[in-house]
């Protein structure tokens, strides 16, 4: 299964894996899954760290490539198709980063590994 790892799961996988649900942990460990992490998550983490809303153990330019490598995940860039898809999304979710991840998942035909139940409002498969 193609799985886009959302920002919260990505952060917890790197800093507090014990806080992950069993299903999230299992999905990350399942070698039959193809994991993706979005540059949108790197952007969100950098902003939240700069605002003091979360602590990164190392600078984002080290943190993001390290967790990507550790998860054996592929980096998903932000493409115009995903940005355009945002305009078509209903407003079930107000977080702009999550809306970008939802749009990317729809465009890339990925399920999302997330703890946010609102993702299901968009008709995408959710694991978490």
C-alpha positions in Angstrom: 0.0 0.0 0.0 1.2 3.5 -0.7 1.1 5.5 2.6 1.7 9.2 3.0 2.9 9.7 6.6 1.4 12.8 8.1 3.4 15.3 10.1 2.3 14.2 13.6 3.1 10.5 12.9 6.4 11.5 11.3 7.4 13.6 14.4 6.4 10.9 16.8 8.2 8.2 14.9 11.4 10.2 15.3 11.0 11.6 18.8 8.5 9.4 20.7 7.8 6.2 18.9 6.1 4.8 22.1 3.3 7.3 21.5 2.4 5.7 18.1 -0.7 3.5 18.0 -0.1 -0.2 17.3 -1.6 0.2 13.8 0.7 3.1 13.0 3.7 1.3 14.3 2.7 -1.8 12.3 2.2 0.2 9.1 5.6 1.9 9.4 7.2 -1.5 9.9 5.3 -3.4 7.2 7.8 -3.8 4.3 5.0 -4.3 1.8 4.0 -0.6 2.3 5.7 2.1 0.3 6.1 5.1 2.6 6.1 8.7 1.5 6.9 11.8 3.5 6.0 15.2 2.1 8.2 18.3 2.0 5.0 19.9 3.4 5.7 18.1 6.7 9.3 19.5 6.7 7.8 23.0 6.2 5.3 22.5 9.0 7.9 21.2 11.4 10.2 24.1 10.7 7.5 26.6 11.3 6.3 25.0 14.5 9.8 24.7 15.8 10.5 28.4 15.1 7.3 29.3 17.0 8.4 27.1 20.0 5.4 24.8 19.5 7.6 21.7 19.2 11.3 20.8 19.8 13.4 19.3 17.1 16.3 17.4 18.4 18.5 18.7 15.5 17.9 21.3 12.8 15.2 20.6 10.3 17.8 20.1 7.5 19.2 17.2 9.5 16.0 16.0 11.1 13.9 15.5 8.0 16.5 13.6 5.9 17.4 11.4 8.9 13.8 10.3 9.7 13.1 9.9 6.0 16.1 7.6 5.7 15.3 5.8 8.9 11.7 5.0 7.7 13.0 4.0 4.3 10.5 6.6 2.9 10.4 8.5 -0.3 10.2 12.3 -0.3 7.2 13.7 -2.0 7.7 17.2 -3.3 4.9 19.8 -3.6 3.6 19.7 -7.2 1.2 22.2 -8.8 -1.4 19.4 -9.2 -1.7 19.0 -5.5 -1.9 22.8 -5.0 -4.7 23.0 -7.6 -6.5 20.1 -5.9 -6.8 22.2 -2.7 -9.2 24.5 -4.5 -11.6 21.6 -5.0 -11.5 20.3 -1.4 -14.5 21.0 0.8 -13.6 22.8 4.0 -13.8 19.9 6.5 -10.4 20.7 7.8 -9.0 24.2 8.4 -5.3 23.4 8.9 -3.5 24.4 5.6 -0.7 21.9 6.1 -3.2 19.0 6.5 -5.2 20.3 3.5 -2.0 20.1 1.4 -1.3 16.6 2.7 -4.8 15.5 1.8 -4.5 17.0 -1.6 -1.2 15.2 -2.2 -2.7 11.9 -1.0 -5.6 12.3 -3.5 -3.3 13.2 -6.4 -0.8 10.5 -5.6 -3.5 8.0 -4.7 -2.1 7.2 -1.3 -3.6 6.3 2.0 -2.6 8.5 4.8 -1.0 7.4 8.1 -2.5 9.8 10.5 -4.1 10.3 14.0 -6.5 12.9 12.6 -9.9 11.4 12.0 -10.9 14.4 9.9 -8.9 13.1 7.0 -11.6 10.4 6.4 -14.0 13.3 5.5 -12.2 13.6 2.2 -12.8 10.0 1.1 -9.1 8.9 1.4 -8.1 5.7 3.1 -6.7 6.4 6.5 -4.4 4.1 8.6 -3.7 5.1 12.2 
